[in-house]
Amino acid sequence: MKNKILLFAFAIIGFTSQAQIEHKITFEASYGMSVPLSFISLTDGNFNSTSHFDGGIRYMFNNNWGIKGEMAYDKYTGKAANYGMIAFVQDVQMHYNLGRYTGLSDATNGIVGLYAHSGFGVATDRSLYNHAIEYSGTYILGLSPIFKICDHFALSTDISYKLNMKQHIRYDGTFFVVPTVTNQTTSQVSFSIGGIYYIRSAKAHADWSR
């Protein structure tokens, strides 16, 4: 058993070391807002989330394709007291380097980049109205312009469309009450701005290497 643990530890260390040498890993975090587009509320007012946070780790397989594991948080609130919903999403998304494909990175001398991303996740929704909790599937599609600041940091912006499947709780925290309809497919769009941290010099990373 001890040998297996040691082998696993060495494998993790070896993978991390290799990843750092090839510089394929970035740490990312951002803040913004999310706006529901459908099945928002039975009460008055819009239930936007002005407390959108997300963070994750991206790993690039090569200069074009990568994968990112991410966690996101939203709190949807409105003018109506005691109404709203908290959503916590865990997702995995593929990233494609559109900046390289379109020549944007070369045209801006390695200062501006652009990624398209898409993937699936699981959302944990909690009603602020009655504290009920549900789980729903999420599909995400988005664009992320990035701007190099220095060798270890870049500014990131993002717009993402999210499709939530089999959601039982509205954004105001109430349940769908139409007979024979116990769940709905809802949607929202998120806007955020944040930062990207490169373990080593960004010049060697797939985002900017030429």
N, C-alpha and C positions, 0 to 999 in steps of 0.2 A: 504494500500500500504506500509506504514511504517513497519507494522508488518511482511509483506512478506520479505521486505528487511532485517529486523533484523533476521528473521528465516534463510534466505539464508546466512547471514554473520556468524551466529552461526554454521551453518552446515559446512561452509568452515573451520572455526576455529577448529571445532571438528574433521573434517577429517584430517586436517594438524597435529593437536596434536597427533591423533591416529597413523598417518603415521610416525611421528617422534618417538613415543614410540616404535613402532614395527620396526622402521628403515628400511623402504622399498624404500625410495626415494634417488636418487643420481642426482647430477648436473654434466654434462659432456660437455667438449669442446675439439676440436682438430684442427690441422693444417696439410696440406699435399699437394698432387697434384692429378689431375685427367687426365687420358689419354684416348682420344676418340679411339674407335676400328673400327668404320665404318662411311662412309659418312662424312668424315672429312672436305674436302676442294676442291674447284674448282681451287684454287690458289696453288702456291708452298709453301712447308713447312708443318710442323706439328703444330697443334693448341692445345697444351697441356695447362692445367691450373696448374700453379705453385702457385696459390693463392686460394687454397681450404680451406675454413673454415666451421666448423659445430659445433653446440651446441644444447643441449637438456636436457630433464628431463626424467629419467627412474623410473618406479614404478614397484616393484616386487610383484606379487600376492602371491608367495610362494618361496621356495628355488630353484625352477626350472624354473618357467615361469614369464616373466614380459613384460611390454609394454613401448615403448619410443616414445615421441613426439620430433621431431627434425627439425631444420632449417639448410640448407646448402647453401653455396655460392661458385661459381666457375667463374673465368674469363679466357676464352680461347683466347690466343693471339699467334701470330706467327711472322715471320720475315716480312711478308707483311704489310705495313703500312695501317692503317684504316680498317683492317679486324679483325674479331673476334666476340666473343659472350659472354655475361654474363648470367649465369643461377642461379636462386634463387629457391630452392626446399624446400617445406614443406611436411613432411612425417610422417607416424606413422608405427612403426615396432614392431613385436613381438620378444622377446629375449628368448633364451633357454640356460640354464646353462650346456654347454657341459663339462666344467671342473669338475663339480660334477658328471655327468653321467659317464665320462671316468675314474674318480678317480685321475685326474691330480691335483686337489686342495689338496687332502689328501697326494698324493705322494710328493708334494713340501711343505708340512707342512703349507698349507694355504697361500702360497706366490704367486703362479701362478694360474690364472684362464683362462677360455676360454668360450666365448659366440658365438652362432650362431644367426643371426638375419635376418629377412625378413619382407618386408612390401611394402606399396604403398604410392605414394605421387603425388603432382602436381608441375610441374616446370613452372616457368615464365622465358622465354628466351627473351633476348633483343640483337638485332644485333648491333654491333659496326660499321657495314658498312653502313646501312641505317636507323638505330634506330627503326626498326620494332619490335613489341612485339608479342609474341605468348604464348599459354598455352598448355602444353602437359602432358600426364600421365607418371608416372615413377614407375617401379618395381625394388626393391632393394634386393640383397642377399649378405650376408657377414659373415666374421669371425672376432672376436675381442679378441685377447689375452690380458689379463690384469695382472699387476704386483703390488702387494701391497707394498707401500712405508712406510706408517705409519698408525695409527688408523683412520686418517681422509682423507688420500689421496692415490690414486693408479694411476699408469701409464697405459695408454691405447694405444693400437695399433689397426689398423683396415685395412682390405682390403675388398672392396665392389664392386660388379658388378652391374651396373645399366642399365636397359633396358628402353629406352625412346620411348613411343608410340605416333604416329602421330605427329612427329616433322617436321616442315616446313622449319626451318632454319638450314643450315649446321653450323659446329663449326667455320667456318671462317666468318659467318655472312651473307652469300649469301643464296638465296632461291634455292630449287630444281627446275630445269628448264626442266626436261625431260617431254615431252608431256604425258598427262594422269596421271602423277605422281605428286601429290601436297604435299604429305607427305611421310615420311619413318619411319621405326622403327630403331633407332640408339642405340648404346651401348657405354659404357665407363667403365673403372675400376679406382677406387680411392684408394689411399694409404694415411694414416694419422697417426699421433701420438699426444697424448694429455693427459688430466688428468681427474680423477674422484674425486669428492668431496663428502664425507659422512657427513651428518649432525651430526650424533653421531658416536661413535666408530665403525670402520669397522668390529670389531670382532662380532658384533651383526647383521651384514648385511647378506643377502642371498648370496652375493658374496663369503664370507669367513667363515660364521658360520658352525660349524661341529656338 
